[in-house]
Amino acid sequence: MTANDPDHAGPTTEFGRSHIQAVPADPSPTRRLLMLSGPALLIGIASALGLIVLDLIAEALENLLWDGLPALIGFDQYAPWWILVVLTLAGFATGLIVRFAPGHAGPDPATESFFPPAVPLITLPGLALAAIITLATGVSLGPEAPIITLNVALAVWVCKKVIPAVPTKLIILMVVTGTFGALFGSPLGAALLATSVAAATASKALLWDRLFLPLVSAASGSLVMMVFSGHTMSLTLPEYTPAVFADLGVALAVAAVAMGAGLCLLLLFPHVHRLFHRWRGPVIPLTVAGVLLGALGALGGEVTLFKGVDQMAQLAAAADDVEAWQVAMIVVIKLAALLIAGAAGFRGGRVFPTVFIGVAVGVLAYAIFPSISLTVALGAGVLGICLVVVRDGWLSLFIAAVVVGDATLLPILCMVVLPCWLAVARLPQMQITEPGAVAHDTDSKQAAQ
C-alpha cells in the first residue's frame, strides 16, 4: 500500500513547508469524524454552488431561447413549430457534443446510478455543455445525473491533491448527499438515501457514525440553496382534512396507477435504449430523438417540457379547471418524452420529470373523482411512480412528503409505501447494464463502513 493510495489511512500531506497528518493512522471514530467534518462541509457547499452555477447558465440560455428570441422576432414563445425547432437543434447539438467532445460528454446516464465513479476532468466541459442544453431547451430530464457526475469528478480530484487519505468512495458518498441536499433544498432526503446505503453495510460502526459525514455535507448543501435560491418542490395545496380510511383507500389506488405508469417506463426503457443505440454514432439518434421530443412538446405544450418542477405547480394549481382527458394526454406525453430523452442519451436525470408524472397522475385521479383529496392523490401519485423509477423507499417517501408539504399525510403515505414496496422490490432497476458499466451502488455502500 503506497502513500498515494486514497484508501490508505495514514499518509501525510504537504501544505507549504509543513507536513501534517491528514488522517491519523488509527484515529478514534469521534476524532476521525471531527477531522473530516471540515472537508464534508466544504464538499456540501461546493456541490450546491456547482448546481447553482449550472442552473444559472441554463436559465440564461432558456430565457434567450424561449423569451428573448420570440420577443425579438415577434412570435409565440411556445408556438408548436418553435418547440419542434428548438428540440431538434437540441438533439443535434447534443449529438455533436457526445460525438466530438473529449470524454464524449461523460457516460450514458442510462447506465449510471446515483453513485457514479469519478470521470477524467477533460470530460467535464462537454458534459456541462450537454447538461445545459438539456435543461434550457425543454428536454424532459432534470439536472441530478450530470451535476452529480461533475461534482464527483471535481471533488475527487481536489481531495486527492489536498487530503489524499480520505477514501474516494467516501468522497463520492459525501458529494451525492451534498448534491441531493441542494437539489431538494433539504438534507432529509439525502440523509434517508445515506441511511439506505449505511444499512446495507456490514460495518460494526454506529449508524449515526456512518451517517455523520454525509449528513454534514447534505446540511451544508441545503443551507447554501436556502441562502441563494428560492426554488422549492413543495406545492400550494388545499388544507388537508384527514378521513383516514377513505384516504388510505384512495392513496393505495392512486399509487397503484402511478406504479403502473412507472412499470411501463421500466419495461420499455431497455428496448428504447437499444433502438437508439443501434447507430454507430450519437448524432443521428439524438437528432431523431430531438425531433420526437419536439413533436411531443408541440402536441402537449409548455407544461410537458423541461424538468417539470415549475410545470407541476402550474398543473396542480389548475386541478379544478382541467378535464380528465387533458391530464391523461399530459401523462402519456410526459411518459413518452421521459422515455425517449432518458434512453437516447441526453445528459440529464430522471427524478424530476418522474415527480411531475406522479403529480399529473394525482391530478388525473382528482379530475375523475373530484370528491377525493387533491393532497392525498398527489402524494400517492408521486410515491407510487418514484418507488418504481428511483427504487428507494425512504427517498420516494421523502419526495412525496416534500411535494405535498403536509406532515399530516405522512401516516397515510407510510402505510401505502409498505405494500407498494413489496410489489416493486424485486423488479429490475431502471438502469442499463453494459460491458464496463457496473453497479456503483455497491462501492458507495462500502464507503459508509
N, C-alpha and C positions, 0 to 999 in steps of 0.2 A: 504494500500500500504506500503510495507516494504522497508527498506533501501537497501535491496539487489535486489529489483526489477529492472531489466535492463532498463525498460521503465520509471522508476521514474526519474524526472528531477533534484532532489536536494539532493542526498546523498553526504557524504564526503568520501574521500579515504585516507588511511594512506600510507604515504611514509616515511619510517624510523620512527622518533619520532614525526614528524609534521603531522597535519591534514590540508589538503587543500580541498577546494570545487571543485570537478571535473567539474561540470557544475552548475552554479548558478540556484537557484530555478526558476527564471523567467528572464533570460538574454534577452537583446535586440537581434534581429536577427543578427545584424552585429557582436556583441560581441560573440555570440554563434558560428558563422561561424569561427571567428578568433581563438577561443579556440579549435575548433575541427579540424582546418586545420592541426595541427601537427599530430594527430592520422591518419587523412586521408592520409597525405604524407607518413607516416610510413607504413600504410596498403598497399598503392600502391607499395612502394619499396619492401616490404616483399612478396607481391603477385608475382611480377616479379621474385624475387630471387627464390621463390618456383618453378616457371615454369622452370627457368634456370637449377636448380638442377635436376628436373625430366627429362628434356631433355638431360642433360649431362650423367646421368646414363643410360638412354635408348639408347643414341648414343653409349656408350661404349659397351653395350650388342649387339647392332646392328652390330657394327664393328667386334665383336667376331664371331657372327653367320654367317654374310654374307661376311666377308673378311678374318678374321683370320683362322677359321677352314677350309674353302675351300682352302686357300693358303697352309696351313699346310699339309692337306691330299692330295691335288692335284686334284681338280675337279672344274668345272664351278660354280661360286658362285650362279648363278641363274638357275642352272640345274633344270628341272621340278621335278625330284624326290626329290631334296633337298628342294625346295619350299614346296612340299607336306609334307615332314618330319617335317620341322620347324613349319609350321602352325598347323599340327596335334598335335605336342607336346605343342604348344602354347594353343590350346583349352583344352588339358588335364590338363596342369598346371593351367590355369585359373579356370577350374572347381574345382580342388583341393583347390585352394585358396578361392573361393567363398563358398565352402562346409565347410572348416575347419578353416579358419581364423576367429579370433574374429570379430564380426560385419558383417561377410560374405562379406567382401570387399566393404562395403557400399551398398547403394540402387541400384537397377537395373537402369542403365542410361536411359532405355527406358521410365521410369516413372517420370523422373526428368526434370524440366525446367532449365532455366539459373540461377534461384534464389533458390538454394537448402537450406534446413534447416541445421543447424549445427548438424553433426553426432558426436557420442562419440569418444574421442581421441583413444580409443582402436581399433577403426575401421581403422585408418589411415595407419598403416603398411601394412595390407593386400591390401587395396585399392591402395596404392602407388606401391606395387609389381605387382598387376594385371595390372595397367596402364603402367608400364614399359614393361611388356611382350607384351601388345598390341602394343605399339609404336615401339618396337625393332624387332618384328617378322614379320611385314608386314601386320598385320590386318588393314583393311580399315576403321580406325577410327582415330580421332585426340585427342589431349590432353585436350581439353577445359572442358569437363564434369568432369573428375577426378580431375584436378588441381583446378577447382573452388570449388569442394567439400572439397578438402584438405585445401585450403586456408581459406575457410569459417570456418571450424572447428577450425583451429589454431587461427584465428583472434578473433573469438567469445570467445574462452577460455582465451586468453591473455587479451582482453579488459574487460572481466568480473572480472579478477583479479586486473587490474590496473585502469581502468576507467569505473566502473560498471554503471555510469549514462548514458553512450551512449546507445541508443536503439539497441537491437540486429538486428532489421530489417534494421536500417541504416548501421550497420557494414556490413551486407550481401550485401547491395547495393554498398558500397564502395569497398568491396572485388571483386565483379563481375566486376565493371567498371575498377578497377585496373588491374585485370587479363586480361580483354579484351584489355585494352590498351597495355599490354605486348604481348599478342598473335598476335596482328596486327601491333605492333610497332608504333601505333598512338593513341592518345587519342580521335580522332574524332569519331571513331566507337563507343567507349564506351559512349561518350557524347551523341551521337544520340540515343543509347539504353536507356540511362538515361532520355533523353528528352521524349521518348515514355512513360516511366514509370511516369515521373512527370506530363505529360499532362493528364494522366488518373486519377489523384488525384483531390480531391475537395478542396485542400488547397488554402487559400487566399494569401499565400506567393508568392512573385515574382518568376517567372520561374527560373531566374538565381540564386536566393537564394536556390532553391531546387536542382539546378544542381551544385552548387558551390563545395560541398564536394566530390561528385562523380567525378567531373572533376579534382579536386586536386589529387585524387587517380589515376585516369586514366593517367594524365600527368606524375606523378612520375613513374608509372609502365612503361610507354612508354620510358621515359628517361633512365631508367635502361637498357632496352633492346637495346636502341641505343648505350649505352656505352659498354655492354658486349656481344652483339650478332649482327651479320650481316645478320640474316635471314630476308627475305622480301617476300611478296606475289606478288610484282609487277613484271610483265613480261617485257622482252625486245621485243618490237613490232615495226613494221614499223611506220614511222611518219604518223600520221592521217591527211588526207586532206578532210575536210568536203564536202559532197554532200548531203545537208540536207534532201531533200525529199526522195531520193533513200535510204539513210542510215536509215531514220526513218522507211521506209517500211521493210528493211532488219532486223532491230533491233526488230520490232514487230513480224516478222515471226520467227526469231530465238528464241526469248523469249517465244513464244507460244510453240515451240517444246520442249524447256527446261522445261517449266511448265508441259507439258505432261509427260516428264520423271519423274519429281518430283511427279506428281499425281499418277503415277504407284507405286512409293515408298510409298506414303501416304496411298493408298488403300490396298496395300499388307501387310504393316507393322503390323497391329494388328493380322492378320491371321497367319503370320510367327511367331510372338511373341508367340501367343497361341500354335502353333505347338511345338516350342522349350521348352515351359514350361509345357508340359503335363507330363514329367518325374517328379518324386518326388525329385530327387537331381539334381544338376547342372553339375556333372562330365560327364555323358553320353551325354547330349545335347550339351555341349560346345565342347566336343571331336568330336562329329559328325559335328558340325559347323566348327571346325578346319579342318577336312578332306575336307569339301565342299569348304572352303576358299582356301585350298591348291590346290585342283583340279582347281579352277578358276584361281589362281595365276599361276599354271603351264601352263594353256592354254593361259593366257594373257601376261605373262612375268612380268618383274620388274615394268613396267610402270603402272600396275594395282594394285601394292602392296602399303603398307604404307598409311600415311595420305594424300599424294598426292601433297604436296607443291613443292618439287623438281621435281616430275614426270610431273606436269602440265607445268613447264618451259621447260622440255625436249620435251613434246608433241607440245607445241606452237612453239618451235624452229624448229621442223621438219614438220611444217604445209605444206610446199611446196613439201615435199617428200613422205608423206604417202598417201595411197589410201583410198578412202572413206569407203570401206568395212572394212579395218583395224581399222579405227577410230570408225565405228559403232560397231564393236566387242568389242573394248575397253570400249565404253559407256555401252553396255549391261553387260559386265563382272563386271565393277565397280559398276553399279547399283545393281547387284545381290550380290556382295561382301559387299556393304554397308548395304543392307537389311538384310543379314544373320548375319553380325557382330553386327549390332545395335539391332537386335531382340533376338539374342541368349544369350546376357548377358556379352559380352566382355566389359571391363571397358574403355570406350573412348567416344568421342563426334562425332557428325555427320557433323559439319560445314565444316571442311577442305576437307573431301572426296566429300562433296556436291559441293564445289567450283571446285574441279578437274573435276567432271562430267559436270558442266557448261562450263568449258574451253573446254572439249572434244566435247561437243555439238557444240560449236562455231567453232572448228577446222573441225568438220564434215561438217558443212554448208559451210565452206571455201573450203573444198576438193571437194564438189559437185559443188559449184559455185565459182570458183577461181577469178572471177572478182569483188566480193564484198570485202569490207574492213575487214581484219582479226581482227583489233581492235574493230570494231563495233560488229562483230559476237561473239567475246569472251566476251565483256562486256554484251551483251544482253543475252548470254547463262548463265553466272553467275547470272545475275539479275533475270532471269526467274525462275531458279530452287531454288535459295535462298528464293524467295518470298514464295514458297510452303513449303520448309523444315524449314526455320528459322522463317517465318511468322512475319517479322518486315520490313516494307518498308524502313525506314531510314537505318537500318543496312544492308539490301540487297543492297541498292543503294551505300552505302559506300564501301562494299566489292567489288562490280563490278568496282567502280572507282579506288580502290586501285590496283586491278588486272591489269587493262589496263594502269594505271599510266598516263593518259592523261586527263587533265581538259577540253580540248576542246570537249570531248564526253559527258560531263555532261548534256547539254541541251537535247541531244537525249535520254539519259538514264532517265532523269526526265520526259520526255513526255511518254516514254514507261512504266514507273512504274505505271502511273495513271490507264490506262485500265487494266493492269495486276493485280493491287491490287484489283480492283473491281471483278475480276474473282476468286481471291483466298481468299478474306477476310472472307467469310462465310464458308469456308471449315474447317473441324476439324483440330486440332493441331496434329502434328506427335509426339504424346506422349500417352503412355498407362496409363489409369486411373484404378488403382486397389484399393481395400479396404485399407484405410490408406494412399494412395498416393494421396494427394490433390494438387491442383494447387497452387504453391507457388508464382506465379507472383502477385497475389492479395496482399500478405503480403509485397512483395517488393515495390509495389506501395504505400502502406501506409507509408513506410519509407521516401518517398520523400516529405511528407507533412511537 
